[in-house]
């Protein structure tokens, strides 16, 4: 299906909802906006605030400029949509929907969320996850998937509250730089 897109490859029906303000559980406000080419330096600064454990199991190293540039290119091609949360111009978190319209998994989307340590426990992960859920529905996706290590109990709780269910545990699926393996939980939500 061909969709009319706004600048940056995001469909107009999605882009028109951004930027906007949301309230977090501590009463503070955050600005939600779509990531684009002008956000590379801010995303790199944000990624470099994340603890090594948060970065360890991402598929790519989001602290590398070429990786973030490729991420933006994927957004511009319409394969990825990323919602940023900011306070005082600084990125507090991001939520990304990865999808591919051209293959046999075109009905699926994968959600990824990263929150700055300073912004945790304020409801931001839940806000960003709901944004991706809404975007996935607007795109006509039928299933969202999320992956996390079994030791990420806070992430599991957020996804459970949002209606995700455990589908599988991939034993020894991820490996740390020092050679220890971790089990990865795959959760899904039907839309």
Helices and strands as residue ranges (DSSP letters): H 12-15, E 20-23, E 29-34, G 37-39, H 40-47, H 52-56, H 65-76, E 80-87, E 90-98, E 108-115, G 117-119, H 124-138, E 143-149, H 153-161, E 165-175, E 181-190
